[in-house]
Amino acid sequence: LLRLSGSGILDEYPNLFAYVARGEARPAYKRAFAAQLAVFAGTSPTG
């Protein structure tokens, strides 16, 4: 989802932009992203 936000592709599709924003705002998405980032950083996920 993060790749889409920086590409400008969603600018032409406000409904899709809102859908992605809702997905990124979900607690489960934030936890999953933090866990994946922790793997790459070599640390333990928090939360």
N, C-alpha and C positions, 0 to 999 in steps of 0.2 A: 504494500500500500504506500509506503513512503516513497518508493521510486516514482509513483504516479504524480505525487504532489509537486515534485520539483521539475517535472518535465513540461508543464504547461498544457498537456493534453486535456486535462480536466476543465480548463478554462472555458471551453466551448460547450461543456455539458454540466450545467449547474445542478441537475438532479444527481448525476453521478458524483460530482464533487461533494455534495451533501452526504451521499451514501458513504463515501470513503471517509469523510470527516467523522461521521457517527461510528464507523468501525474503529478508527484510530482512537476514539475517545472511550471505548469500552474498557473496563477494568481487565477483562481477560486478555485483550490485545496488548495492553500495557504490561501485564505480567509475562506474557509469552515473549514480547519484544525484549524485556529486561533479562529474561532467562537466556535468550539467544545471544544477546549482547555480552552477558557474563561468560558464556562459553568462549566467545572470541577474545574477550579481555583476560580470560584465565582467572576470574574471580567467582565468588559465590553469589547467586541472585538473592536480592532482598525482597521482602514482601511476603 
